[in-house]
Amino acid sequence: MQLDGRRESTNVDDRRTSGGAVAGGLGIAGVVIAGLIYLLTGQQVDPSQFDMGQTTQTNVEFTQEEQELASFAKKILAGTEDIWTAYFSQAGLGTYVTPTMVLYTGTTRSGCGTGSASMGPFYCSADQCLYLDLSFFSSMKRQLGADGDFAYAYVIAHEVGHHVENLIGVLGQAHQQMARMRQAQANQMSVRIELLADYLAGVWAHYDNQVYGSLEQGDLEEAIRCASVIGDDYLQKKSQGFAVEESFTHGTAEQRVKWLAAGLQSGDVNQGLKIFNMNYNDL
């Protein structure tokens, strides 16, 4: 990606050198966070396990790579702020309320419970923050073979996509429906939430490139590679040798690539909302 001269967002809470207590109580958001853990680790977890007590972070010294990654993440967040602020205004969606990006190391508190590096990036609608341990990008490269600046940008833009879902009301509606559903149905709704976030990440990239000329040769391939290796089917086969479709919470590799590419091509949020009205097997 071409980011030279781009500003860094100031909507950042850098906790990488601070400690703090962890708030308990995750509620329905635990379903989404548990799904994110499964995306990154291939392990099914009980969302209630995040109702923990206190924890602290140790002080750390940053390498040049870590500092560069922090600057990169702030620039990508700034890009999402610029693009979504303009989009909301032009589309008559009201004022875009910018989320806060929390950078942390190890563990941290969130409005949705405990955040830990093993969970990977996640968005908490309770405090409208996205949480990122920068070591996740190294894990992406080492464990999944997904690397490259646009792949990393896609991860951040996906979490911002959940924030957009929250602002336009679809995330809250989905959570309410999930609370009344059987597990298999709730999983399918979770897949829809995640695929829409992928689509919205593509919408952001569409306009960021249009405004700033940010995409370079090979960037799209990086994002597609990333999307393909975080599909539920790929992760389950990698971790246990087979996939169980009923347990999918984020969508298959094919679906994730499809909707990311669709958002990148169209740049139209409304086209992505059709995900919620489609037959599940047609996603």
C-alpha positions in Angstrom: 0.0 0.0 0.0 1.1 3.6 -0.7 0.7 5.4 2.6 3.5 8.0 2.4 2.3 11.4 3.8 -0.9 9.9 5.2 -1.9 11.2 8.7 -2.1 9.0 11.8 -5.4 8.8 13.7 -5.4 10.3 17.2 -8.4 8.1 18.2 -6.0 5.6 19.7 -5.7 4.3 23.3 -2.2 2.9 23.5 -2.0 0.6 26.5 1.1 -1.3 25.4 3.0 -0.1 28.4 0.2 0.2 31.0 -1.6 -2.1 33.3 -5.2 -2.1 34.2 -8.2 -4.0 35.6 -10.4 -6.0 33.4 -14.1 -5.4 33.4 -16.3 -8.6 33.6 -19.5 -9.4 31.8 -19.6 -10.1 28.1 -23.3 -10.8 27.3 -24.3 -11.4 23.7 -21.1 -9.9 22.4 -19.4 -13.0 23.8 -20.9 -14.9 20.9 -19.0 -12.7 18.4 -15.8 -12.7 20.3 -15.9 -16.4 20.8 -16.3 -16.7 17.1 -13.2 -14.5 16.6 -11.2 -16.7 18.8 -12.3 -19.7 16.8 -11.3 -17.8 13.6 -7.8 -17.3 14.8 -7.2 -20.5 16.8 -9.6 -23.1 15.4 -10.8 -23.8 19.0 -14.4 -23.7 20.2 -14.8 -21.7 23.4 -17.5 -20.8 25.9 -18.1 -17.1 25.8 -18.8 -17.0 29.5 -15.2 -17.8 30.2 -14.4 -14.2 29.5 -16.0 -13.0 32.8 -12.7 -12.8 34.6 -11.2 -10.8 37.4 -8.2 -8.5 37.3 -5.2 -8.8 35.1 -2.2 -6.5 34.3 0.1 -5.9 31.4 3.8 -5.7 31.8 5.9 -2.8 30.5 7.6 -3.5 27.2 10.1 -1.9 24.9 9.1 -1.5 21.3 11.2 -2.7 18.4 11.4 -0.6 15.2 9.1 -3.2 13.6 6.5 -2.7 16.3 6.7 1.1 16.1 6.2 0.8 12.3 3.3 -1.5 12.7 1.7 0.9 15.2 2.1 3.8 12.8 0.7 1.7 10.0 -2.4 0.8 12.1 -3.0 4.4 13.0 -2.8 5.4 9.3 -5.2 2.7 8.3 -7.6 3.8 11.1 -7.3 7.4 9.9 -8.2 6.2 6.4 -11.3 4.5 7.6 -12.2 7.7 9.5 -11.9 9.8 6.4 -13.7 7.4 4.1 -16.6 6.5 6.4 -17.1 10.1 7.5 -17.6 11.1 3.9 -19.7 8.1 3.0 -22.1 8.6 5.9 -22.5 12.2 5.0 -23.1 11.6 1.3 -25.4 8.6 1.9 -27.6 10.5 4.4 -26.6 8.1 7.2 -26.0 10.9 9.7 -22.7 11.6 11.5 -20.0 8.9 11.5 -18.9 8.4 15.1 -15.3 7.3 15.0 -14.3 4.3 17.0 -11.2 4.1 19.2 -8.5 1.7 18.5 -6.9 0.1 21.6 -3.4 -1.1 21.1 -2.3 -3.5 23.8 0.1 -6.3 24.7 -0.9 -9.6 26.3 -4.3 -8.8 27.9 -6.5 -5.7 28.5 -9.9 -4.7 29.7 -12.7 -4.0 27.4 -16.4 -3.2 27.6 -17.0 -6.8 26.5 -14.7 -8.5 29.0 -11.1 -9.6 28.7 -9.1 -9.0 25.6 -6.1 -11.2 25.0 -3.6 -11.6 22.3 -4.8 -15.2 21.6 -8.2 -13.8 20.6 -6.8 -11.7 17.8 -8.3 -8.3 16.9 -12.0 -7.8 17.9 -14.6 -5.1 18.0 -16.7 -4.4 21.1 -20.0 -2.6 20.5 -20.4 -1.9 24.2 -17.6 0.7 24.2 -17.2 1.2 20.4 -13.6 0.2 20.4 -11.5 -2.1 18.3 -8.8 -4.0 20.1 -5.5 -5.0 18.5 -2.4 -6.7 19.8 0.1 -6.0 17.0 1.8 -9.4 17.5 -1.3 -10.7 15.7 0.3 -9.7 12.4 3.4 -11.8 13.1 1.1 -14.7 13.9 -0.8 -14.2 10.7 2.4 -14.6 8.8 3.9 -17.4 10.8 0.7 -19.6 11.4 -1.4 -18.8 8.4 1.0 -17.7 5.7 -0.9 -14.4 5.3 1.4 -11.4 5.0 1.5 -8.0 3.4 0.4 -4.5 4.3 -3.0 -4.7 2.6 -3.7 -8.0 4.3 -3.0 -6.2 7.6 -5.2 -3.3 6.5 -8.0 -5.7 5.7 -7.9 -7.1 9.3 -8.3 -3.6 10.7 -10.9 -2.5 8.2 -12.9 -5.7 9.0 -13.2 -4.7 12.6 -14.1 -1.1 11.6 -16.7 -2.8 9.4 -18.3 -4.2 12.6 -18.4 -0.6 13.9 -20.2 0.5 10.8 -22.6 -2.4 11.3 -23.2 -1.1 14.8 -23.8 2.5 13.7 -26.3 1.6 11.1 -28.2 -0.8 13.5 -27.7 -4.2 11.8 -25.2 -5.4 14.5 -27.6 -4.8 17.3 -30.5 -6.3 15.4 -28.4 -9.4 14.6 -27.4 -9.8 18.3 -31.1 -9.6 19.4 -32.1 -12.3 16.9 -29.1 -14.5 17.9 -30.2 -14.4 21.5 -33.5 -16.1 20.5 -32.0 -18.6 18.1 -30.8 -22.2 18.4 -27.1 -22.5 18.2 -27.0 -23.6 14.5 -29.2 -20.6 13.5 -27.1 -18.2 15.7 -24.0 -19.5 14.0 -25.5 -18.7 10.6 -26.3 -15.2 11.7 -22.8 -14.8 13.0 -21.5 -15.8 9.5 -23.7 -13.0 8.0 -22.3 -10.5 10.4 -18.7 -11.5 9.5 -19.3 -11.6 5.7 -20.9 -8.1 5.9 -17.8 -6.8 7.8 -15.6 -8.3 5.0 -17.8 -6.6 2.4 -17.5 -3.3 4.3 -13.7 -3.7 4.4 -13.9 -3.9 0.7 -16.1 -0.8 0.4 -13.5 1.1 2.5 -10.7 -0.1 0.2 -12.7 0.9 -2.9 -12.9 4.6 -1.8 -9.5 4.8 -0.1 -7.9 3.8 -3.3 -10.2 6.2 -5.2 -9.3 9.1 -3.0 -5.6 8.4 -2.1 -4.4 5.9 -4.8 -3.4 3.6 -1.9 -3.5 0.2 -3.6 -0.4 -1.1 -5.4 0.3 -4.1 -7.5 -0.1 -7.3 -5.4 -2.2 -5.7 -2.7 -5.4 -7.3 -3.8 -3.7 -10.7 -3.9 -2.5 -10.2 -0.3 -6.0 -9.5 1.0 -7.5 -12.4 -1.0 -4.9 -14.7 0.5 -5.7 -13.5 4.0 -9.4 -13.9 3.5 -9.0 -17.4 2.1 -6.9 -18.7 5.1 -9.3 -17.3 7.8 -12.3 -19.1 6.4 -13.9 -21.5 8.9 -13.5 -24.5 6.6 -9.8 -23.8 6.1 -9.1 -23.3 9.8 -11.1 -26.3 10.9 -9.3 -28.6 8.3 -6.0 -27.2 9.4 -6.6 -27.7 13.1 -8.6 -31.0 13.1 -8.4 -32.4 9.6 -12.1 -31.9 8.7 -14.8 -29.2 8.7 -18.2 -29.1 10.5 -20.4 -26.7 8.6 -22.9 -26.3 11.4 -20.2 -24.8 13.6 -19.1 -22.2 11.1 -19.3 -18.6 12.6 -17.3 -16.6 10.0 -17.9 -18.2 6.6 -15.9 -20.3 4.3 -12.8 -19.2 2.6 -14.7 -18.9 -0.7 -17.4 -16.8 0.9 -15.0 -14.4 2.6 -13.0 -13.8 -0.6 -16.3 -13.4 -2.5 -17.7 -10.7 -0.3 -14.5 -8.8 0.3 -14.0 -8.6 -3.5 -17.7 -7.6 -4.0 -17.3 -4.7 -1.6 -14.1 -3.6 -3.2 -15.7 -3.6 -6.6 -19.1 -2.0 -5.8 -18.3 0.5 -3.1 -22.0 0.4 -2.2 -23.0 -0.5 1.4 -26.6 -1.2 0.4 -25.5 -4.0 -1.9 -23.8 -5.7 1.1 -27.0 -5.6 3.2 -28.6 -8.1 0.9 -26.5 -10.7 2.8 -29.1 -10.7 5.5 -31.9 -11.5 3.0 -30.2 -14.2 1.0 -30.7 -17.9 1.4 -27.8 -19.1 3.6 -26.7 -21.6 1.0 -26.4 -18.8 -1.6 -24.0 -16.6 0.4 
